[in-house]
Amino acid sequence: MQNGTLLAALDLGSNSFRLEIGRLDDGQIRRTEYLKEVVRQGNGLDEARNLSADAMQRGLDCLARFAERLAGFQKNQVRAVATQTLREARNRDEFLRRGHEVLGFPIDVIPGREEARLIYQGVSRLLPQSDERRLVVDIGGRSTEMILGQGFDARVMESFRVGSVAWSMRYFPKGEFTQDAFRMAQIAAEAVLDEALAAYGPGQWDTAYGASGTVGAVADMLAAAGGPPGLIPRAGLEWLRERLLKARTVDKLQIDGMKDDRKLVIGGGLSVLLAIFDLLGINEMHAADGALRHGVLYDLVERDGADSDVRSASVRRLARKFDTDAAQAERVAKVAVAFHGQLQGGLGRPPEEIDRTQRKLSWAAQLHEIGFLVSHSSYHRHGAYVLDNADAPGFAMPELHRLSQLVLGHRGKLKKLEAELADPAFAQQLLALRLAVILCHARRDPDVEGLKLAAKPRQAQRTLSCRAGWAEAFPQSALLLREEAAAWNKTPWPLQLSGF
């Protein structure tokens, strides 16, 4: 990306939606605009984990206002990420579809550990560079992320299902502050967070930082009471709890530095923060300027380059972990990308869109045999399951699912992917991958000279042609390609063979 490029990150949290817009300046991103709206989607999950109509509409209304500010932005300049509430919501697909229509950009639901990684990226980018070992904590509305890292490197990441909105709804449902409510809320939070002690306990870090809503709100209140700006000592949390107990109810709560939108969730957030301080032996915590949205901005810059894209590193790690045949994976990837490029040449796609699509196709090719480690029987199904459930830094859940479906579909019947084949881009990727797997079946570099895959704009049919004598020279491959054409001719994307 060039200096001066505008970038935008949207954080669709359980309590608030945030839009951060910045301008790229020699590797740094300088803020040009910041918008925040309290949406409280986390309050809208019912017992069946469905998002209520009201909560959904609040979110869509906010996205409509953000969309006006994003007019003129290109797809590679904007990324919207959603966190715990939409990870939990059973009807999230409806919100994601409508949100995409309203916003004009897709919304990625990211796994908890990926949220943690991006939070650390945001925090570390806005801190002075040092070799200190950092503990970063972000108490969100329905989840809490913890990260250990050094410099820009996040080394240990975890997400726990405890947060300010969820705990306020459960232990302070009527907005009443009592000793028993605080005691039960803290005990429950420690029970959820107890497994963090081994990895995040004393001796594992030098300095503790807190990011985003709860920590920022607590730091503001303590500073307004005369404390050091940006610092949260253990005694300050006790003082704040006493203030809440003295007020007894949310309606009577008056504390300098507290914003009105924080009152309804301060009880739950403070309880979780107290539990973290006690469990991990924290004496003081620094409020960090960076947050998830900043990490998303810097991740956008990294995604712009194939070499620096953290997703490429995740793919390599998965391939090593599942002991894939690296030479075969590279062979299949090379042929698949070549076929895909031939297809795109006749369809007039923008170069940057082709590059993104081919990068994902190459990842699928590199991972298409990861299921072998589980079993050679139906290994494509095992591989798809692994990808749908993998811990892969850099990937959003929909991206991993797309890879899983390519792996699932690289062999076998196409009927199992009937819904996915409605997407022309997916169909093109899958065709290129399946043809590559067929041609590389002997696990050596295939002779692809003279093989051409072509398509015409606004026409469903694809044509694979070969040079004279190719089919006679490679009869097994020719037979497999004829069977492949027959399979595609049962789909909306027929494949014609020419010269076979």
N, C-alpha and C positions, 0 to 999 in steps of 0.2 A: 504494500500500500504506500502511496505517496504522501509526503508531508502535506498537511492541510486537509486530509480526508476527514469528513465528519463521520462519526460512529455513534450508534445508539444501542443501549442495553435496557431491556425491560425485565424487572424482577417482579413476578406475580406471586407474592407471598401470601401467607395465610391471613395476615392482618392488614397489610398495605400492598398496593401496587406502586412501583417506582419506575421512573424513566430517567435515565442518565444519558446526556448527549455530550460528547467530547470531540476535540479536534486533535488528530495525530500530529505530534511535534517532536521529531527526532527520537522516536521510540517511546516518548511519553504521551499521555493523553490528558489534555487540558480541558477542564469542564467548561462548557458553554451554556448548559441549561440543566436544571434538575427539577423534576416534578414528582410529587408524592400525593397519593390519595389513600385514605383509610377506607378499605373495602370490606374488611372482616369476612372474607369468604370462609375462613375456618369456622366461624359460627354457624355456617349454613349446611354443615354435614349432618344428616339425620342418622338414626340408629342403624339404618341399612347402608350407610356410607354413600348416600346419594346427595348431590348438591342441590339445595332447594332452588325453586324458580327465582325467588327474590335474590338470593346470593349470586346466582348465575347472572341475573340482570344487572346487579350492581357492578359486577366485573366487566360485563360487556359495555355498560355505559362509560366506565372509566377508560376502557380500551378505545372507544370511539373518540374520546377527547384526546387521548394520546395520539391516535391516528392522524388527527389534524396537524399535529406538530411534526409528524414524520413524513408529510407529503414531500415527494421529490427524492426521498432516500431510495437507494437501490438495495436489492436483496442481500448482497454481501456486506452491507453497511449496518444492518440491524439484526439483533438476535433477541428474542423474547424467551425467557425460561420460567417455568412454573415449578413449584416445590411441593411440600408435603401434602397440602390440601388436595391438589390435583393428582398427586401420587395415590392418595387414598380413594378419591371419588370414583365410584363405579360408573357414573354417567359422564366421566370426564371427556369422552370422545365428542359428545354433543357440544360441550363448552369449547373444546379445541377447534371444532369445525366452525362454529359461529364466531369464535374469537378471531380466527384466521380471516374470515370474511370481513369482519368489522375493522380489524387492525390493518389488514393488507399484507401481513407477514405471518409465517407459521409460528406456532408456539411449541417449544420443546419442553416436555416434562422430563426433568433430569433426575437420575438416581440420587440417593442421599449422599453417597461418597463423592459423586461428581459435584454436588452442591458444595460439599466440604472443600474439595480441591479448588473450586472457583473462588470460594470465600477467602481461602489462604492466598490465592493469587492477587485478589483485590487488596487484602490487608498488606501483604509484603511489598507490593508495588508503591504503596503510599507511606511506607516506613523508611527511615534512614537505613542504608545498607550496613550490615554488621554480621558477625559470625555467631551471634547469640542464638541459643536454641529457644524457639518460640512455641508457646502454647497459645492457640487461638480458639476462642469460644464464641459461638454465635447462637443466642437463644432466639429462635423464631417463634411464630405463632403456634405451630404444631410439631416442630422438631428442633432439636439442638444439635449443632455440629461442633465437633472437636477435632483439632488438627495439631500435630507436631511437625515443625518444619524448621529449616535453616536457610537463610537467604531467600531465593525464590522457589526453593525445593520443598514441596509438601511431602512428608515421609510417612506419616501415620494419619489416617483419616477415618472418621466414623460419624454416623448420624444416628441419633437416638430419638425415639418417638415421645418426646416430652417438650412442652412449649408454653408460652405465656397465655395464648388463647385457650388451648386445651385445658391447662391447669386452672385457669380462672373460671372456666365453665364448670369444671368438675368440683372444685373445692371452695369457690367463692361465687356460687351461682346467683345469689341475690345481691351481690355487691356488698356483703357484710364481712368485716375483718374481725376475726376472733383468734385467740390463742390456739384453740383446738384446730381451727381451719389451717392456720399456718403450720402447726405441728404435723398434721396429716399430709398436707401438700408437700412439705419438705421430706418426710419419710418416704412418700410415694415416689418423689423425684429421685431420691438416693437409691431406691430399689431398682429403678430403671437404669440409672447411671452407674450402678455398682461395678459392672464389668469394665468400666473405663479406668478403674483404679490401677490395674496392672500396667496398662500402656501409658497412661497420662499422669501418673502419680508423681510425688516429689522425687527429684533427682533426674527426671526425664526432660526438664526444661529449665531455662534461666529466667525468662520473663513471660508473664501472662498478659494476653491482650484479649479484649472483648470487642466484638463487631456488632454493628447494626442496632435494632430497636431497643430491646430491654437494657442492654449495657449503656447505650447512649443516653437513654432517659434517666437511668440511675445516676450516671456521671453528671448530667445537667443539674439534677436536683441537689446533689452533694456540693457541686460548685456554687450554686445559688445560696447554699447555707454557709458558705465561707471556706469550703475545702479547696484543695489544689485542683485546678482545671484538669479534666481528663483522667483523674485518678480515683479509683474506688478502693478504699481500705476496708478491711473486714468490719471494723467498728462502724463505718458509715452505713453498712447494710443493717446492722442492729438498730442504729438511730432511725433509719427509714422505716423499718418494721414497727418501731414504737410509734412513729407518727401515724402510720396506717391504723394501728390498734387504737390510738387515741381518737382518731376521726370516726372509727367504728363502721362507717358506710362510705361508699363511693360518693354519694351526694354531698357529704360533709367534708370531703377531702380537699384541702387547700394547702398546697406545698409550692413554694417558689421554685420555678424552673420546670414544673410539671405541665405538660401540654394536656389539654382536655381529651385528646384522642387516646391518651395513654392510660387514663384513669381506670377504664373497664378491665384492663389486662395487667395492671401493675402488681396485683396480688399474686397471680400465678407466676409472672416473670420474676418477681423478687424471691419467691419460694424456690424456684429452680436455681437462681443465682446463688442463694444461700447454700443449697445442697451441693453445688459445684465447689464453692469455696471450702466447705467442710470436708467433702469427700477427697479433694485433691490437695488439701493443705495449702490453699492460696491465702496469702496475707494481704496482697494488694493486686489490683488488675488495672491495666491501662486501657482507656477507651481508644480504639483505633479509628482512623478516618476511613479506611478502605472497607469495602463490603462486597457482597456477591455481585452486584451490578458492575463494580469496577473490574472484578475478575473476568466477567463476561466480555467487557470491552477489550481487555488485553488478549483474551482468548480469540476474539475476532481477528486481531492482527496476526496471531500465530496461525490461525486456520487459512490465512491468505497464502501461505507458502507450504508446499508439500513437505519440505525438509523439516520445517519447524512445527508442523501440525502434531500436537500431542497424540492425536488419534492414530497416526502412523506408528508411533512408538508403542501404543497399546496393542495394535495388530501384531507387531513383531513379537511383543511379549507373549501374547496368546499363542502365536504359532510355535514359539519355543516351548512354552509350557505344555502344549499338547503334542509336541514332538512330530510336527508335520514334515513331509518331504519338501524341503525348501526349494530344491531344484525343480521339482514338478510344479510347485505352487507358482514359482517365478515364470515357468514355461507357460502355464495356463493363463496367468495374468497378462503376459506379453501378447499372446494370440487374441485373448478376449478384448483387450484394449484396442488392438489393431482392427478387429472386426467392428467394434463399436465406433471407432473413428470413421470407417468407411460408411457406416450407416448415417452418421451425423453429417458427413460431407454432402449428402443429398437432401438434408432436411433443413439446412440454414440455421442451425442453432448458434447462439452467441458463444464465442470461445470460452469465456469464463464459466458458463453453464456446462459446457462439454467437459472442461477440466474438472469441475467438482464431481460430475457424474462418473467420469472415468476413474477418478481417485477412489470412489466408493466401490466401483466395479473391481478394481485392482485389489482392494482390501478383501472383498468377497472371494476372489480367486485365491488369495494367499491363505484364506481360512477354510476353503471348501472341504478340506479333508480332516478338520480337527476332530470329527466324530470317530475317526479310526482308533483313537486311544481308548474309547469306550467299547466299541465293537465294530467289526467289519460288516456286520449285518445291519442294514438300514443306517449306515454311518451318517448319511445326510440328515436324517431326522435327529440323531444324537447331536450333530454339530449345530443344527438350528436351535435345539434346546439349550445348549451351552451358551450360545450367543444371546439368547433371550434372557439369560440369567447371569451373564458374566459381569464381573467388576472390571470395567474398561474405561479408565480415565479419558476424558475428552468427549465421550459419546453421550448423547441424549438417548432416552429410552426408545423413541421412534427410529433413530438412526440404527441402533443395534437390532431392532426388529426388522428393519429393511435388509440389513446384512443377513439376518437369520433366514429370511424368506428366500434370498438368493441362494444361500447354501442349501436350504431345503429343496429348492427347485432345480438345482444344477443337474439332477438326474431323476429318473422316474417319470411318472405321469404328470402332465401339466394340470389336470383337473383339480388337483389339491390346491392350486394357486389361482383359482378362477376369479376370486375377488381382486387379488393384487394385479392380475393381468388387465384389469380395466384401466390401469395407469400406463399410458404409452411409454413413458420413460423407463418404468420397471420392466416392461415387456422387451424393450430394446436391450437393456442390461442383461436380462435373463437369456435371451437368444444368443447374444455374443458369448456369454459364459458357457452355455450348453454346447455350442459349436466348438469352443476351445477345448472343453473337456473331452469331447469326442475325438478331435484331431490329435490330442496328446495322449490317447489311450495307451499307446505303447511305451509311455514314459521316456520319450526322446523327442528332440526337436522335430516337429512335423514339417513336411514340404508344403508350404502354403503359397508358393509362388503361383500367381494366376488365379487364386481363389478370391472372389470379389463378392461382398455382401452389399446389396444396394436397396434403396427405398426411394420412393418419390413422395413429395409433400402431399399431405391430405389423402394418401392412399395407404390402406392397411397392409397390403401384400409386400413381402420382402422377397428378393431374388438372390440366390447363391449360385454363382457361375464358376466354372473351372476351365482351365486350359485343355486343349485337345490332348487326350492320352492320360490325363491325371487319374480318372476313375479306374482305368485299366491297370495303372501302376500301383494303385492303393485300393484294392477291391474291398478290404475290410472296412476302411474308413468310408468308402462310397456307400456300402451297405448301411452302415450306421447313420449316415447323413440322409439316406432315403427314408429310413425309419423315423428320423427326427422330423423331416418334412411332413410325413404323414401325421405325426403327433401335433405339430403346429397347425395343420390344416383343419383340426377340430376346434380351434380357438378363433377369436376375432382377428388374429394376426397370421394369416396363411403364409407359408414359405414355399416358394417355387424353386426348383432346381433346374439349372440350365447347363447342358454339356455333360451330364452324368449318364 
